Amino acid sequence: MTPKIDVHSHLLPGIDDGCKTIEESVECARLLVERGYTHTFCTPHIWTSLPANTVINIPTMTAALQTELDRQNIPLKLFPGGENNIQPDLFRTIPDLVVTFGMNRRFCLIDFWADKLPEFFTTNVKWLQSLDLTVILAHPERMRAVQDDPALVDYFVELGVLMQGNLGCFSDPPHAYNRRTAELLLEQDRYFCVGSDLHGLESLPRRLDGLKRVEEMVSAEKFRQLTWENPKTLLPQLLV
């Protein structure tokens, strides 16, 4: 089985709308390992309504969950991260407080929801890039603006933004906008990586079904690139 790295998960218990308890987190970790995942980034939502999700607290919470996985002999290596919601005033954040993959200030994950792309999206992306960060946009296929105009992805590419596909979208009904857009972007080779975006035990099997769909759609080489080769560049020490 090809080893895999999950770049997007709400695995940390009780801190956002993801796993509610440590028991649920542990069971999700077991399922990930069964499907070949060896490493996972814990990427809780970075929202103003969740002030505890910070560059200081997330690594501590990640280490605590890692301790429990190790105690239960679950061979999944965890790394801290976060899913930064793009808001008009994001650029006013203190640079050192921007949450990044591994907290190493190289790559950051953002999300955004819009019917039309507002000007502050570009302003904030360029501000993040001015901090020498590479920006990865989570689940563009779920944005109504992209569903209505998939060519908008060309602008993201021009802007230097990488894209992460959401595995859950690949198991939506075939007629669903999320799935149709996700499969189009996959066919067009737009994704840098794919992530489970797991939010708990109930929906994880469906997301893992999406993983199978991605594997069916692309070559073995491309699948490895999306789930292993590209994700491991997010943290140089990831495999140490």
SVG drawing of the C-alpha trace seen along z (x, -y; Angstrom):
<svg xmlns="http://www.w3.org/2000/svg" viewBox="-27 -45 42 47">
<polyline fill="none" stroke="black" stroke-width="0.4" points="0.0,0.0 1.3,-3.4 2.2,-5.5 0.2,-8.7 0.3,-12.0 -3.0,-13.7 -2.5,-17.5 -5.9,-18.6 -7.6,-17.2 -9.7,-18.4 -8.4,-15.5 -7.6,-17.4 -10.4,-16.8 -12.9,-19.4 -11.3,-22.6 -13.4,-23.3 -16.2,-21.5 -14.0,-18.4 -13.5,-15.4 -15.4,-15.9 -13.5,-13.6 -10.0,-12.1 -11.7,-8.7 -13.1,-9.8 -9.7,-11.2 -8.1,-7.9 -10.7,-5.9 -10.2,-8.3 -6.5,-7.8 -6.9,-4.0 -9.0,-4.3 -6.4,-6.5 -3.6,-4.0 -5.7,-1.2 -5.9,-3.1 -2.2,-3.6 -1.7,-7.0 1.5,-7.3 1.5,-11.1 -1.2,-13.7 -1.2,-17.4 -3.7,-18.6 -5.3,-21.7 -8.0,-23.2 -9.9,-26.2 -8.3,-29.5 -11.3,-31.7 -11.7,-34.8 -14.4,-32.8 -11.8,-30.2 -9.2,-32.3 -7.4,-29.3 -6.3,-27.9 -2.9,-29.6 0.7,-29.0 1.4,-28.3 -1.5,-26.1 -1.9,-23.9 1.5,-22.2 0.8,-21.5 -2.5,-19.9 -1.0,-18.0 1.7,-16.6 -0.9,-15.5 -2.8,-13.6 0.4,-12.1 1.2,-10.8 -2.2,-9.0 -1.7,-7.5 1.7,-6.3 0.3,-4.8 -2.2,-2.9 0.4,-1.8 -1.3,-3.6 1.6,-4.3 0.4,-7.8 2.8,-10.7 1.1,-14.0 2.2,-17.5 0.6,-20.9 -1.0,-23.2 -4.1,-25.2 -6.8,-26.3 -6.7,-30.1 -10.0,-31.6 -9.5,-34.6 -11.1,-37.7 -10.8,-41.4 -8.5,-42.2 -6.3,-39.1 -3.4,-41.3 -3.6,-43.0 -2.5,-39.8 0.9,-39.9 3.1,-38.0 4.5,-35.7 1.0,-34.6 0.1,-33.3 -0.5,-29.5 1.5,-27.5 2.2,-23.8 4.5,-22.5 4.7,-26.1 7.8,-26.5 6.7,-29.5 7.0,-28.0 3.5,-26.9 0.1,-28.0 -3.4,-26.6 -6.2,-29.0 -9.9,-28.6 -12.4,-31.0 -16.1,-30.9 -17.6,-33.3 -20.0,-33.5 -17.7,-36.1 -14.0,-36.8 -13.6,-40.0 -10.6,-42.2 -9.5,-41.5 -8.7,-37.9 -5.9,-39.0 -4.7,-41.6 -4.5,-38.9 -2.8,-36.3 -0.1,-38.8 0.4,-39.8 0.9,-36.2 3.3,-35.8 5.2,-38.9 6.0,-36.9 7.7,-34.3 4.8,-31.9 3.6,-29.6 -0.2,-29.7 -2.3,-26.5 -6.1,-27.0 -8.2,-24.3 -11.1,-22.8 -11.5,-25.3 -14.1,-22.9 -16.4,-23.9 -16.4,-27.6 -19.5,-28.7 -17.3,-31.2 -15.2,-28.3 -18.2,-26.1 -19.7,-28.8 -16.4,-29.6 -13.8,-26.9 -11.5,-29.2 -11.1,-31.2 -8.5,-28.6 -6.3,-30.1 -6.1,-33.2 -5.2,-31.3 -2.3,-29.7 -1.2,-33.1 -1.3,-34.4 1.0,-31.6 -1.6,-29.8 -1.4,-25.9 -4.6,-24.0 -5.7,-21.1 -8.6,-18.9 -11.1,-17.7 -11.5,-13.9 -15.1,-14.2 -16.1,-15.9 -15.1,-12.9 -17.6,-10.7 -20.5,-13.2 -23.3,-12.1 -22.1,-12.3 -24.3,-15.2 -23.3,-17.3 -21.4,-20.6 -18.7,-19.8 -17.9,-16.4 -18.2,-17.7 -15.9,-20.6 -13.4,-18.4 -13.2,-15.8 -12.7,-18.5 -9.9,-20.1 -8.3,-16.7 -8.5,-15.9 -6.9,-19.3 -4.1,-18.5 -4.8,-21.5 -4.2,-20.0 -1.0,-20.1 -2.3,-17.6 -5.5,-16.1 -6.6,-16.0 -9.3,-14.2 -10.6,-17.3 -11.9,-14.8 -14.3,-16.3 -15.1,-13.2 -15.7,-9.5 -19.2,-9.6 -18.1,-11.2 -14.5,-9.7 -15.5,-6.5 -17.1,-8.7 -13.9,-10.8 -11.9,-7.6 -14.2,-6.5 -13.2,-9.7 -9.6,-8.7 -10.4,-5.5 -12.1,-7.5 -9.0,-9.8 -6.8,-6.7 -9.1,-5.3 -9.0,-8.6 -5.2,-9.1 -2.1,-7.1 -0.2,-5.5 2.6,-8.0 0.2,-10.9 -1.6,-9.4 1.7,-9.1 2.5,-12.7 -0.8,-14.0 -0.8,-11.9 2.9,-11.6 5.6,-13.4 4.0,-16.9 2.7,-16.7 6.2,-15.7 7.6,-19.0 5.5,-20.9 7.9,-20.0 11.5,-19.0 11.9,-17.1 8.6,-15.3 10.1,-11.9 12.8,-12.1"/>
</svg>
